[in-house]
Amino acid sequence: AGKFFLYNLQKNINNEKKIVELRKKKFEFYIPNEINDFRVKTFFTKEPEMLDWIDTFAENKIFWDIGANIGLYSCYAAKIKNIKVYAFEPSIFNLELLGKNIFINNQVSKITIIPIPLTEKILESTLNFQNTELGGALSTFGKKISHDGFQFDDIFKFSTIGITIDDAVKSFKLLAPNYLKIDVDGIEFLILKGGETVLKNVESIMIEANQKLKSNEQISEILLKAGFKLK
């Protein structure tokens, strides 16, 4: 009886959802724990510049959401701007929620999940995690570098394949992005190094990076070489 109660309690928790509304559009997201509840509650206030940036997108173009997590910005872009989205998210702890959120927002035809990490070259390595909570962050492929640039001790990892931005377009035949968002907590410069060809045709990029990191110099160098200017 106790197990039956606990199983049903967990099922109800996993299926709990929260509805939010913006730009006259309704969004619905699963909130199986405190992290996801927080993410949805602060969806429109935590990173308003991200939403403002997405609002500038032209319709019917291509958006790559690298580090999609549970799909907040993927769903927003697809629904608000009628845009094709590739949601890159390799974490097995986030993929279930990403897929469920895309489905309940009726965006399956517009959002394609790519559960493969991006990096500077094709290689086999480990995806290293600092936490294993559903909707969590702070995982990196091939390195154990946190968002602040320091090495971290992983509490979980698994081996997988990493590809480059350029190979994703060349080999997987993905549509090249007009808009590119990177939020990967530490290896932004490696991902950019693997996309020097594709970057030349990207219209706009949003990257979340710690301003104190030395790798920002590499990020700036790659983007300036590709013809970008810091806004």
MARVOZA-701323 format. One record per residue: residue in one letter; x, y, z of N, C-alpha, C, O in turn. Coordinates in steps of 0.05 Angstrom, whole numbers, plus 5000, padded with zeros to 4 digits. Example, Ala and Ser with C-alpha at 12.3 -4.5 7.8 and 13.67 -1.06 7.14 Angstrom:
A526448865156524649105156526449345156528549345169;S525749555142527349795143525850015157526850235161;
END
This chain:
A501749765000500050005000501750255000501150454986;G503950245015505750475016507050524989507150754981;K507950314976509150344949507150454929507750624913;F504650344931502550434913502050734916501750874896;F501950824941501551114947503851274936503451484923;L506351184940508651334932508851344901509551554890;Y508251124888508351114859506351314847507051454828;N503951314858501951494847502551784854501951964838;L503751834877504552104885506652204865506552434855;Q508652034859510752114840509652164812510452344798;K507751994804506452024778505052294776505252434756;N503552374798502152624798504152864797503653064784;I506352834812508353044812509653074785509953304775;N510252854772511552864745509652984724510653094704;N507052964729505153064709504053344716502353454702;E505153464737504253734744505253934724507553924716;K503554124716504254324696503454604705501754634723;K504854794693504255074699503755224673505155174653;I501755394672501055544648501855834652501355954673;V503255944632503956234632503156354605502756214586;E502856614605501856754581503556994575504157154593;L504357034550505857264542505457314512505057124497;R505357564504504957644476502357514465502257434442;K500357494483497757384476497957084468496156984454;K500156954476500456664471500556524498501756624517;K499356284499499456124523501555904521501755774501;F503155874542505155674544504655494568503655584588;E505255234564504855044586507354874589508454774569;F508354854614510754704619510454514643508954574662;Y511854294642511854104664513654204687515854314681;I512754164711514354254734514554034755513254044776;P516153824750516253594768517953644793518053474811;N519253874794520953934818521254234821520154394805;E522754314841523054604848524554754826523854984821;I526554634814528154764794526354844770526455074761;N524654654761522954714738520754914745520055084728;D519754904769517755104778519055374777517755574769;F521555394787522955654787523455754758523055984752;R524255564741524855644713522355764699522455964685;V520055634704517555724691516555984704515656164690;K516756004731515856244744517556494735516456714733;T520056454730521856674722522356684692524156834683;F520856544677521156524648521356804635523156844618;F519656984644519557254631521157464645521257694637;T522457394668523857594683526857534687528457714691;K527557274686530357194692532257294670534457394677;E531557264645533257354623531557494602531157394580;P530557734609528757884590530157954564528857984543;E532857984565534258054540534157824520534257874496;M533857574530533657354512530957364497530857314473;L528857424511526257444498526157684479524957664458;D527357904488527458144470528858074444528158164423;W531057924447532557844423530957664405530857704381;I529557464416527957284400525657444387524857374364;D524657644400522557814388523457954362521758044346;T526057984358527058114334527257924311527858004288;F526857664315527157464294525157514272522857584277;A526057474247524157464225522857194224524056984231;E520357184216518856934215519956754193521156844174;N519556494197520256284177523256264173524056184151;K524756324193527656284191528456054210526755914220;I531156024214532155794229533555884255535256054254;F532755764277533955834303535155584315533855374318;W537755594323539055384337539155454367540455654374;D537955294384537955334413539955134425539154904431;I542455214428544555034438544655054468545355264479;G543954844481543554844510540654914516539955094531;A538854754504535954814504534654754532532554864538;N535954584548534954514574532154404572531854194559;I530054524584527354414583525654534560523354484558;G526954714544525554814520524055074523522355124506;L524555234543523055474546523355664522521355754511;Y525855714514526355894492525755774465525055914446;S526155514463525455374438522455404433521655464411;C520855344453517955364450517055654445515255704429;Y518355844459517656124455518156214427516456334414;A520556144416521256234389519356104369518456234350;A518855844372517155704353514355814352513155844331;K513255864376510455954378510056244371508156324358;I511956414381511656704377512356794348511056964336;K514556674338515656764312515156564289516056614267;N513756354294513156154273515756074259515956084235;I517655984275520355944265521155654270520255524288;K522955544252523955274255526255274276528055444274;V526155094295528055084317529454814318528154604316;Y532054814321533554574329534354614358535954794364;A533354434375533954454404536054244411535554004412;F538454344416540754174423540854144453541254334468;E540453894462540453834491541353544496539653364491;P543753494504544753214508544153094535544452854539;S543253254555542853144582540452954583538253034575;I540952714592538752524594536752604615534552504615;F537552784633535752874654533953094645531953164659;N534553214622532853434611531353354587529353484580;L532253144573530953074548528052994550526353074534;E527352854572524552784576522753034578520653044565;L523653224594522053464598522053634572519953754565;L524253644558524353794533522353684513520753834501;G522353414510520353294492517553334500515753394484;K516953304526514253344536513253634533510953684527;N515053824538514354104536513754184507511954334501;I515354074489514954124460512154014452510654134437;F511553774462509053644455506653794465504753844450;I506653864491504253994502503854274492501654394494;N505954394480505654664468505054644438505054844424;N504654394428503954344400505954454380505354574360;Q508554404387510754504370512454284358514754324350;V511354034357512953814347513753854318515953774310;S512153984302512754024274514854244270516054254249;K515254404290517154634287519754594302521754714294;I519854424322522254394339523254104336521853914341;T525854084328527153834326529253814348530953984350;I529153604364531053554385533553424374533353224360;I535853534381538453414374539853334400540953514413;P539753074408540752994435543752934434544752744447;I545253094419548153044415549653304423548853514414;P551753284439553253524446554853634423555753484405;L555253894423556854024403559554094415559754154438;T561654084398564354144407566054224383564954284362;E568754224386570454334365571154134343571954214321;K570753874349571353674328569753424335568953384358;I569353244316567952994321569752824339572052764332;L568652744361570152564379568252414398565952494402;E569352204410568052054431569152134458571552124462;S567452214476568352304502566052274522564052144516;T566352394546564352374566562852634569563952854567;L560252614575558652834583558652834614557652644626;N559753044626560253054655558253234669557653454660;F557053134691554953274705555753354733557153214747;Q554953604740555253694768552753634785552953624809;N550553584771548053504785546353334767546753334742;T544553184778542853004762539953064766538252884762;E539253304773536453374776535053424749536353524731;L532553354747531053414723530953714719530153864737;G531753804695531754094689534254234699534454474699;G536254074709538654194719540454284697539954244673;A542654424705544554524685547354434694547654244709;L549454574685552154534693553254254686554154104703;S552954184660554253944650555854024625554954204610;T558153904621559853964598560853714585561353514597;F561253734558562153514542565153534538566153734529;G566653314544569453304539571253444558573653404559;K570053624574571553774594570053774620567653704621;K571453844642570153884668570554174676571654224698;I569554354659569854644664567054754670565254724655;S566754884693564254994701563855274688565655374675;H561555394693560955654681562855874690563156074677;D564155834713566056034724568955974716570756114725;G569355764699572055704689573655514706575855434698;F572555434729574055254747573354964740571254894730;Q575254784746574854494743572854404765572854504787;F571154204757569254104777569453794778570453674759;D568653684800568553394804565753294795563753384807;D565753124775563153024766561952824786563352674799;I559252834787557852634804556552424787555452224797;F556652464760555452274741556552344714557152574708;K556852134697557752184669557151944652556651724663;F557051974626556751754608558251824582558652064576;S559051624567560451664542558551704519556451574518;T559251894501557551944478559252064456561752094459;I558052144435559352264412558752554411556452644415;G560852714405560453004401560953074372562652944359;I559553264362559953354334560353654333560053794354;T561053764310561354054307558954174294557254044283;I558754434297556554584283556754534253554754484240;D559254554242559554524213558754244204557454214183;D559454034220558753764212555753714215554653544201;A554553844234551653814238550153904212548153784205;V551254104199549954204174550854034151549253954134;K553553974150554653824127553753534126552853434106;S554053394149553553114150550753034157549652844146;F549453184176546753124184544653274167542253224170;K545553454150543753604133541753774148539553824139;L542653874172540854054186540854324171542854404159;L538654474173538554734161540254924177540154934202;A541955074164543855254177542355474191540255564182;P543355564214541855754231542056044220544156134211;N539856184222539956474220540556604247541756814248;Y539556474268539956574295541056344312540256114309;L542956414329544356204345544556294374545556504380;K543556124392543756174421545555954433545155714428;I547456034449549255844463549255894493549956114502;D548355694508548355714537549155434547547455264553;V551755394550552755124556554655114580555754904585;D554955324594556355324620559255244618560155064633;G560755374600563655334602565155264576567555324575;I563955144556565455064532564455214507564455104485;E563555454511562455614489564555644467563855624443;F567055704474569155754454569655504438570355524414;L569455264449569955014434567754974414568254894391;I565255034421563055004402563355194379562855124356;L564155444385564555644364566855564345566655604321;K568955444356571255354340570355144320571555124298;G568354994326567354784308565254884288564054724273;G564855144287562855254269563755484252562055654244;E566255504246567355744233566155784205565856014196;T565455564192564155594165561355684167560455874153;V559755554184556955624187556555904199554656044191;L558355984217558056244230558056474210556856684216;K559356444188559556664168556856744157556656974147;N554856574159552256634149550056674170547756704164;V550856664196549056714217548557014220550357174219;E545957094224545257374226545857494254546657724256;S545257324274545457434302545957204321544956984317;I547657254341548357054361547957164389548657394395;M546857004407546657064435548256854451547556614449;I550356934466551956754481551956834510552457074517;E551356644528551556704557554256604566554756364566;A556056784575558756704584559556884607558857124608;N561056774625562156914648564157124638566157044624;Q563757374644565557584633568357564644570157694632;K568857424665571457404677573257184665575657164671;L572057024648573556794637575556884615574957054599;K577956754615579856804594578956714567579756814546;S577156514567576156404542574456604527573956574503;N573656824540572157034526573757164504572757254484;E576457164508578157274487577957104462577957204440;Q577856834466577556654443574856684430574556674406;I572756714447570056764436570057014419569057004396;S571157234429571157484414572757454388571857554367;E574957324390576657294366575257144344575357214321;I573856924351572456764332570156924319569756914295;L568657064336566357214326567157454309565857504289;L569257594317570157814301571157724274570757854254;K572457494274573457374249571157304230571357324206;A568957224242566557154226564957394218562957364203;G565757634227564457874218562357994237560858174230;F562357894262560357994281561458234296563858284298;K559558384307560258614324558658574351556358494350;L559958654373558658624399556558844402557159084398;K554058764409551958964412551559014442549859174449;
END
